[in-house]
């Protein structure tokens, strides 16, 4: 547990939670409230009741958060604890703060330094992701795309066939596709899709994240076997699901 050493004083923060209880519960009986900062990896904030006391744990990366977002967070957490509707203004104020570039960068740095990405190998039993990446980089990106870590997933999956983790600079492809029954162009298509996430980074606009922009979708359809790959995936969902569930 980490106590507050800088930023908004802990007594001031506790006062915000007492205020939130008074207004949202409609009662002057405010329980004892314990507020502290905790080294969560992400922007996690928790509130719970234990032995009649309210325990609030705030991510320590929010130590420097100004009073206004702290007050907004208090109303959000107390509203959830009391099963009340979250005040719209509180939701807006807190969301605007955590979506700032500074907080996004701080969260990414924390995940990168504390998180752990499971990396197996790029060379599967049938397909070599390194080789596929190099070919696609030559054909579609003129070898200009920086190579991330490439790995097959540790387990077979069917809902998510691939993903790009920008924090750990990694492309992961589902091990379900490392099979002679899967056409090579399907694996290439999945890798190509994730390469586009590197080529077209996430766009942040008015507090929202956009991953699959119009430009992204346009470039995705430049893949030579785009339609064939999409059709194969749609037809094979059931088979992939059964194979993933086998022990």
GUGUTOR-437816 format. One record per residue (C-alpha): residue number from 0; y, x, z. Coordinates in nm, 3 decimals, decimal comma. Layout:
<pts>
+-----+---------+---------+---------+
| seq |       y |       x |       z |
+-----+---------+---------+---------+
| NUM |       Y |       X |       Z |
...
+-----+---------+---------+---------+
</pts>
This chain:
<pts>
+-----+---------+---------+---------+
| seq |       y |       x |       z |
+-----+---------+---------+---------+
|   0 |   0,000 |   0,000 |   0,000 |
|   1 |   0,346 |   0,127 |  -0,085 |
|   2 |   0,663 |   0,020 |   0,091 |
|   3 |   1,002 |  -0,015 |  -0,070 |
|   4 |   1,208 |   0,305 |  -0,062 |
|   5 |   1,472 |   0,231 |  -0,322 |
|   6 |   1,607 |  -0,055 |  -0,529 |
|   7 |   1,653 |  -0,398 |  -0,372 |
|   8 |   1,596 |  -0,377 |   0,008 |
|   9 |   1,265 |  -0,526 |   0,120 |
|  10 |   1,442 |  -0,758 |   0,366 |
|  11 |   1,650 |  -0,898 |   0,082 |
|  12 |   1,339 |  -0,957 |  -0,127 |
|  13 |   1,168 |  -1,130 |   0,166 |
|  14 |   1,473 |  -1,352 |   0,197 |
|  15 |   1,426 |  -1,468 |  -0,162 |
|  16 |   1,073 |  -1,587 |  -0,078 |
|  17 |   1,197 |  -1,767 |   0,233 |
|  18 |   1,463 |  -1,938 |   0,020 |
|  19 |   1,203 |  -2,035 |  -0,240 |
|  20 |   0,978 |  -2,189 |   0,028 |
|  21 |   1,266 |  -2,391 |   0,172 |
|  22 |   1,370 |  -2,530 |  -0,165 |
|  23 |   1,028 |  -2,584 |  -0,324 |
|  24 |   0,837 |  -2,704 |  -0,017 |
|  25 |   1,122 |  -2,927 |   0,098 |
|  26 |   1,071 |  -2,816 |   0,455 |
|  27 |   1,247 |  -2,587 |   0,697 |
|  28 |   0,915 |  -2,456 |   0,827 |
|  29 |   0,886 |  -2,122 |   0,649 |
|  30 |   0,566 |  -1,923 |   0,714 |
|  31 |   0,568 |  -1,556 |   0,802 |
|  32 |   0,604 |  -1,360 |   0,478 |
|  33 |   0,489 |  -1,003 |   0,419 |
|  34 |   0,623 |  -0,837 |   0,101 |
|  35 |   0,512 |  -0,494 |  -0,020 |
|  36 |   0,480 |  -0,291 |  -0,337 |
|  37 |   0,140 |  -0,197 |  -0,471 |
|  38 |   0,037 |   0,060 |  -0,739 |
|  39 |  -0,102 |  -0,190 |  -0,989 |
|  40 |  -0,167 |  -0,043 |  -1,333 |
|  41 |   0,008 |  -0,333 |  -1,505 |
|  42 |   0,287 |  -0,575 |  -1,420 |
|  43 |   0,075 |  -0,768 |  -1,173 |
|  44 |   0,236 |  -0,975 |  -0,899 |
|  45 |   0,026 |  -1,167 |  -0,647 |
|  46 |   0,083 |  -1,414 |  -0,365 |
|  47 |  -0,172 |  -1,561 |  -0,126 |
|  48 |  -0,209 |  -1,701 |   0,224 |
|  49 |  -0,420 |  -1,521 |   0,481 |
|  50 |  -0,443 |  -1,620 |   0,848 |
|  51 |  -0,132 |  -1,832 |   0,815 |
|  52 |   0,076 |  -1,549 |   0,666 |
|  53 |   0,199 |  -1,530 |   0,308 |
|  54 |   0,115 |  -1,196 |   0,147 |
|  55 |   0,319 |  -1,093 |  -0,157 |
|  56 |   0,221 |  -0,787 |  -0,359 |
|  57 |   0,460 |  -0,665 |  -0,628 |
|  58 |   0,382 |  -0,395 |  -0,886 |
|  59 |   0,554 |  -0,076 |  -0,774 |
|  60 |   0,698 |  -0,022 |  -1,122 |
|  61 |   0,929 |  -0,312 |  -1,028 |
|  62 |   1,085 |  -0,117 |  -0,741 |
|  63 |   1,412 |  -0,076 |  -0,930 |
|  64 |   1,422 |  -0,438 |  -1,043 |
|  65 |   1,766 |  -0,594 |  -0,978 |
|  66 |   1,811 |  -0,874 |  -0,727 |
|  67 |   1,834 |  -1,153 |  -0,985 |
|  68 |   1,487 |  -1,094 |  -1,139 |
|  69 |   1,343 |  -1,041 |  -0,788 |
|  70 |   1,477 |  -1,380 |  -0,682 |
|  71 |   1,340 |  -1,536 |  -1,000 |
|  72 |   0,997 |  -1,382 |  -0,934 |
|  73 |   1,001 |  -1,523 |  -0,580 |
|  74 |   1,054 |  -1,876 |  -0,711 |
|  75 |   0,781 |  -1,825 |  -0,974 |
|  76 |   0,518 |  -1,704 |  -0,726 |
|  77 |   0,600 |  -1,958 |  -0,456 |
|  78 |   0,596 |  -2,241 |  -0,712 |
|  79 |   0,248 |  -2,135 |  -0,824 |
|  80 |   0,128 |  -2,105 |  -0,465 |
|  81 |   0,251 |  -2,458 |  -0,389 |
|  82 |   0,130 |  -2,596 |  -0,724 |
|  83 |   0,487 |  -2,683 |  -0,816 |
|  84 |   0,652 |  -2,659 |  -1,155 |
|  85 |   0,806 |  -2,316 |  -1,212 |
|  86 |   1,186 |  -2,348 |  -1,245 |
|  87 |   1,278 |  -2,284 |  -1,609 |
|  88 |   1,572 |  -2,060 |  -1,523 |
|  89 |   1,358 |  -1,842 |  -1,297 |
|  90 |   1,094 |  -1,810 |  -1,567 |
|  91 |   1,357 |  -1,710 |  -1,822 |
|  92 |   1,528 |  -1,453 |  -1,599 |
|  93 |   1,206 |  -1,279 |  -1,499 |
|  94 |   1,061 |  -1,285 |  -1,852 |
|  95 |   1,379 |  -1,139 |  -2,000 |
|  96 |   1,364 |  -0,850 |  -1,755 |
|  97 |   0,999 |  -0,752 |  -1,798 |
|  98 |   1,030 |  -0,774 |  -2,176 |
|  99 |   1,308 |  -0,517 |  -2,193 |
| 100 |   1,231 |  -0,194 |  -2,376 |
| 101 |   1,254 |   0,001 |  -2,050 |
| 102 |   0,990 |  -0,210 |  -1,875 |
| 103 |   0,761 |  -0,212 |  -2,179 |
| 104 |   0,777 |   0,168 |  -2,193 |
| 105 |   0,718 |   0,198 |  -1,820 |
| 106 |   0,416 |  -0,033 |  -1,839 |
| 107 |   0,272 |   0,157 |  -2,137 |
| 108 |   0,315 |   0,492 |  -1,961 |
| 109 |   0,140 |   0,359 |  -1,651 |
| 110 |  -0,154 |   0,224 |  -1,851 |
| 111 |  -0,181 |   0,548 |  -2,046 |
| 112 |  -0,188 |   0,763 |  -1,733 |
| 113 |  -0,414 |   0,538 |  -1,523 |
| 114 |  -0,616 |   0,343 |  -1,776 |
| 115 |  -0,943 |   0,461 |  -1,921 |
| 116 |  -1,063 |   0,390 |  -2,273 |
| 117 |  -1,438 |   0,384 |  -2,329 |
| 118 |  -1,502 |   0,609 |  -2,629 |
| 119 |  -1,855 |   0,648 |  -2,761 |
| 120 |  -1,872 |   0,802 |  -3,109 |
| 121 |  -1,726 |   0,756 |  -3,456 |
| 122 |  -2,058 |   0,835 |  -3,622 |
| 123 |  -2,287 |   0,536 |  -3,601 |
| 124 |  -2,647 |   0,491 |  -3,707 |
| 125 |  -2,535 |   0,363 |  -4,048 |
| 126 |  -2,159 |   0,407 |  -4,089 |
| 127 |  -1,927 |   0,696 |  -4,004 |
| 128 |  -1,585 |   0,564 |  -3,901 |
| 129 |  -1,421 |   0,904 |  -3,956 |
| 130 |  -1,534 |   0,909 |  -4,318 |
| 131 |  -1,427 |   0,548 |  -4,373 |
| 132 |  -1,084 |   0,614 |  -4,221 |
| 133 |  -1,029 |   0,923 |  -4,436 |
| 134 |  -1,120 |   0,736 |  -4,755 |
| 135 |  -0,897 |   0,440 |  -4,674 |
| 136 |  -0,613 |   0,670 |  -4,576 |
| 137 |  -0,638 |   0,838 |  -4,916 |
| 138 |  -0,672 |   0,518 |  -5,119 |
| 139 |  -0,415 |   0,298 |  -4,946 |
| 140 |  -0,182 |   0,519 |  -4,742 |
| 141 |  -0,161 |   0,842 |  -4,947 |
| 142 |  -0,305 |   1,028 |  -4,646 |
| 143 |   0,015 |   0,964 |  -4,451 |
| 144 |  -0,134 |   0,766 |  -4,164 |
| 145 |  -0,197 |   0,976 |  -3,851 |
| 146 |  -0,560 |   0,961 |  -3,744 |
| 147 |  -0,624 |   0,794 |  -3,407 |
| 148 |  -0,940 |   0,822 |  -3,201 |
| 149 |  -1,212 |   0,627 |  -3,384 |
| 150 |  -1,508 |   0,483 |  -3,197 |
| 151 |  -1,777 |   0,221 |  -3,209 |
| 152 |  -1,768 |  -0,021 |  -2,916 |
| 153 |  -2,009 |   0,045 |  -2,631 |
| 154 |  -2,163 |  -0,303 |  -2,675 |
| 155 |  -2,224 |  -0,541 |  -2,962 |
| 156 |  -1,958 |  -0,810 |  -2,990 |
| 157 |  -1,894 |  -1,100 |  -3,223 |
| 158 |  -1,560 |  -1,255 |  -3,122 |
| 159 |  -1,358 |  -0,936 |  -3,173 |
| 160 |  -1,486 |  -0,712 |  -3,451 |
| 161 |  -1,216 |  -0,448 |  -3,415 |
| 162 |  -0,895 |  -0,368 |  -3,233 |
| 163 |  -0,625 |  -0,104 |  -3,223 |
| 164 |  -0,515 |   0,016 |  -2,880 |
| 165 |  -0,169 |   0,166 |  -2,925 |
| 166 |  -0,155 |   0,283 |  -2,564 |
| 167 |  -0,459 |   0,508 |  -2,604 |
| 168 |  -0,415 |   0,562 |  -2,980 |
| 169 |  -0,765 |   0,432 |  -3,050 |
| 170 |  -0,934 |   0,213 |  -3,309 |
| 171 |  -1,251 |   0,046 |  -3,181 |
| 172 |  -1,497 |  -0,127 |  -3,417 |
| 173 |  -1,770 |  -0,359 |  -3,293 |
| 174 |  -2,113 |  -0,198 |  -3,284 |
| 175 |  -2,245 |  -0,524 |  -3,429 |
| 176 |  -2,125 |  -0,400 |  -3,770 |
| 177 |  -2,315 |  -0,070 |  -3,758 |
| 178 |  -2,612 |  -0,217 |  -3,941 |
| 179 |  -2,769 |  -0,185 |  -4,288 |
| 180 |  -2,741 |  -0,566 |  -4,310 |
| 181 |  -2,361 |  -0,537 |  -4,302 |
| 182 |  -2,196 |  -0,447 |  -4,635 |
| 183 |  -1,990 |  -0,130 |  -4,626 |
| 184 |  -1,683 |  -0,317 |  -4,751 |
| 185 |  -1,689 |  -0,532 |  -4,435 |
| 186 |  -1,667 |  -0,227 |  -4,207 |
| 187 |  -1,398 |  -0,082 |  -4,434 |
| 188 |  -1,203 |  -0,405 |  -4,412 |
| 189 |  -1,210 |  -0,408 |  -4,032 |
| 190 |  -1,096 |  -0,045 |  -4,016 |
| 191 |  -0,828 |  -0,114 |  -4,278 |
| 192 |  -0,698 |  -0,409 |  -4,075 |
| 193 |  -0,665 |  -0,192 |  -3,764 |
| 194 |  -0,500 |   0,086 |  -3,966 |
| 195 |  -0,236 |  -0,166 |  -4,069 |
| 196 |  -0,152 |  -0,213 |  -3,701 |
| 197 |  -0,058 |   0,157 |  -3,698 |
| 198 |   0,133 |   0,125 |  -4,026 |
| 199 |   0,311 |  -0,192 |  -3,909 |
| 200 |   0,370 |  -0,155 |  -3,531 |
| 201 |   0,425 |  -0,459 |  -3,311 |
| 202 |   0,766 |  -0,618 |  -3,363 |
| 203 |   0,954 |  -0,733 |  -3,051 |
| 204 |   1,213 |  -1,003 |  -3,115 |
| 205 |   1,386 |  -1,225 |  -2,860 |
| 206 |   1,125 |  -1,150 |  -2,596 |
| 207 |   0,827 |  -1,224 |  -2,821 |
| 208 |   0,564 |  -0,996 |  -2,976 |
| 209 |   0,470 |  -1,023 |  -3,343 |
| 210 |   0,159 |  -0,836 |  -3,459 |
| 211 |   0,064 |  -1,010 |  -3,783 |
| 212 |   0,395 |  -1,034 |  -3,963 |
| 213 |   0,437 |  -1,159 |  -4,319 |
| 214 |   0,449 |  -0,798 |  -4,441 |
| 215 |   0,130 |  -0,722 |  -4,249 |
| 216 |  -0,052 |  -1,018 |  -4,407 |
| 217 |   0,075 |  -0,922 |  -4,751 |
| 218 |  -0,055 |  -0,566 |  -4,719 |
| 219 |  -0,384 |  -0,686 |  -4,572 |
| 220 |  -0,460 |  -0,869 |  -4,895 |
| 221 |  -0,424 |  -0,545 |  -5,090 |
| 222 |  -0,768 |  -0,444 |  -4,968 |
| 223 |  -0,992 |  -0,440 |  -5,273 |
| 224 |  -1,264 |  -0,659 |  -5,120 |
| 225 |  -1,038 |  -0,874 |  -4,903 |
| 226 |  -1,181 |  -1,211 |  -5,007 |
| 227 |  -1,543 |  -1,092 |  -5,008 |
| 228 |  -1,506 |  -0,943 |  -4,659 |
| 229 |  -1,340 |  -1,256 |  -4,520 |
| 230 |  -1,612 |  -1,476 |  -4,670 |
| 231 |  -1,891 |  -1,255 |  -4,534 |
| 232 |  -1,745 |  -1,260 |  -4,182 |
| 233 |  -1,705 |  -1,638 |  -4,192 |
| 234 |  -2,066 |  -1,685 |  -4,305 |
| 235 |  -2,210 |  -1,436 |  -4,058 |
| 236 |  -2,049 |  -1,538 |  -3,729 |
| 237 |  -2,366 |  -1,712 |  -3,612 |
| 238 |  -2,586 |  -1,411 |  -3,690 |
| 239 |  -2,347 |  -1,169 |  -3,520 |
| 240 |  -2,339 |  -1,393 |  -3,214 |
| 241 |  -2,719 |  -1,406 |  -3,187 |
| 242 |  -2,752 |  -1,030 |  -3,232 |
| 243 |  -2,484 |  -0,960 |  -2,971 |
| 244 |  -2,666 |  -1,172 |  -2,714 |
| 245 |  -2,997 |  -0,995 |  -2,755 |
| 246 |  -3,088 |  -0,761 |  -2,473 |
+-----+---------+---------+---------+
</pts>
